[in-house]
Amino acid sequence: MGLLPVEFYQSDAVVSLAQQLLGKVLVTDFPAGRTAVMITEVEAYEGPIDKASHAFGNRKTKRTATMYHSGGCAYIYLCYGIHHLFNIVTAPAGVPHAILLRGGEPLEGIDIMLQRRKMDRLAYRMTAGPGTVAQALGLTTKLDGQSLQGPNIWVEDRGIQITPEQIKAGPRIGVDYAEDHAQWPYRLWLKESPWVSRPR
């Protein structure tokens, strides 16, 4: 148990890593206080061969530069000019793989998350969906490129055991532009968890 070592993120088997992240705990620690969620839903993006990836065809732009860093840092971008989306960069440097956080079960700092989400009571929608879970955790583009080894963002193994039978895989959401690649079963989630964006 404890902080996941940076080496954990440096495999190029992005789907396997995405599966292993389910049940791990993402923690943020900012002046407002500490918040944490158990990761319940993710999406994998397989870099240059994946039409749904920002780095398809080894595309390099100011926005995608972080994806080419060595695994173990945050890739955070703005979607539709509104939603900050948090991704974990994986693989060795130069291989632009990433895993999008889509949902989490609140564990710590629930009062802080409610305030950030402008909600008065706990509900599944607070952290179900990539934009909402990032907002609840205080993750914005200002933190793009930050290490996942702390002091502000890190992932912990708290000994929560997830079996393959608890995991479901299906097509990713909102990437219809990727044509046949949109149907890749790279969205992974905990079947019995209500803290996911689209349970089924």
N, C-alpha and C positions, 0 to 999 in steps of 0.2 A: 504494500500500500504506500501512498504518498505521491509526490510529484512525478509525472511521466518524464523520463529522461529525453533529451533532445534526439537521441539516437532512435527512439520509437518512431519518430516522424519521417525518418530518412530512408524508408523503403519505397520502391517505386510501385508496389502492389497497392494502389490507392483504394480499390474496393475492399480488400482485406483489412486495411487500416480503418476504413469507414465503419466496417462491422465491429472492429475492436473498440471503437470509440463509444459505441452504445453502452450505456451503463456507467461510463466514466463521468466525472464531475468537473464542469467548467466553472472556474472561480474568477471573479473580478474584484479588485480592491482599489477603490478610488476615494477621494476625500468624503464623499457622501456615505461611504461605508462599504462593507463587503457583501457581495451577493454570490449565489451559487445555484446552479441547476444540474440535475442529472441529465445527461444527453440522451434523448429519446428518439431523435430523428435526424438524419443526415442525408446529404447527396454528394456523390463522388463525381469529380470532373477529371478526365484523363488527358489533360494537356493537349499536345499537338495533334493527336489522332481523333479528338472528340469535337464534333461540330458544335456542341453545346458549350464548350469551354471558351473563355475569353482569349485563350492562348492557342486556339486551333490553328494548325499550320505553322506553329512557332511564331505566331503574331506577337510582336513586341511593341508596346506603347507605353506612355507614361503611366497609365492605369495598371497595365499588366506586369510592370517591372518587378513588383513584389513576388509574383508567382514564380519567378526564376531564382529566388533566393533558396538557400538550403532549408529543408523542411524543419518546421518547428517555430514558425512565426505566423502572425495574423495577416491575412489579406482581407481588407475591408473596403468595399466600394459602395457607391451610391446607386441605387436602382430607381429609375424613373424620376430622379432628382429629389426623392423623398426618403426612401428606406435605406438605412445603412445595413448592409449584409455582411456577416462575419463568416470568414472561411479560415480553415487551417491549411497552411502550405505544407505539402508533404514531398517526399522524394529528395534525392541529392540535388545540389545546386545545378541549375541549368535545365532541369526537368520540371516543367510547369504544371504539376498536379495540385489539386486543392480539394478540400472537403467542406461543403457548405453546412453550417448549423441551421437546421430547420425547426427544431423544437427541443424543449427541455422541461423537466419537472422541477419546480421551485423547491429549494432546500433551505437556503439561508437568505436573510435580507429581504424577506417578502414585503415588508413595509416600504422599503426603498424601491423595489420593483413596481409596486402598486402606484407609488408616486410618479415614477418615470412614465408609466403607462396611463396615468391620469384615470385610474380606476379606484373605486372605493371598497371593493371586495375581491377576494381571490376567485378567479374563474379560469377555465382551461384556455380561453382565448388570450390570456395574459402573455403566455410564452409559447403559443402554437403558431408557427410560421416564422420564416427567417427574419423578417423585418421587426416583428414584435418581440421575439426573444432577444435580438440584439439591442433593441431599445430598452428592454427590461434590465439587461445587464450593463447598460451604459456604454455600449460599444459603438464607436463612430469612426469615420474615416480618419480622424486625427490620430488614431492608434494603428493605422495601416503600417505594416512592417514590424510591429513590436514583437519582441520575443515572447514565447509562451513559457518561459522559465521564470516568470515573475519580473518585477514585484507587483505589476498591475493585472496581468492575465496569466492564468496557468490552468493546466488540466491535471486532475488527481485521480489516482486509482484508490477507491475506498473499499475495495473488496466486494463490490456488488457483482454477483455472478449472473451473467447472461448466457443462456444456452442458444445454440442455433435454432432450436424449435421456437424460441421466443421472438425471433426476428423475421420480418417479412420484407421482401424486395419487390420493387415495381418501377414503372417508368418515372422519370423526373417530371416536375411540374413547372409549367410556364416556359418551356424551351421548345415550343413547336417549330420555331425557325430552324432547329437542328435536324429536321426531317427524320430519317430513320433512326438517327442517333438519339432522338428524344425518347425512343421506346426502350433504350437500354435499361436494364433493371438496376440502376445505380442509385435509386432512392431506397434507403433502408430505414426501418423503424421498428419499434417494439410493439408487437401486435396487441398486447393487452393494455397498453398505456393510453389514457385519454389525452395526454399532453403531446399530441402530434397535430400537424396541420390539417391532415385529411385522413382520418382513420378509415380503414376498410379491410 
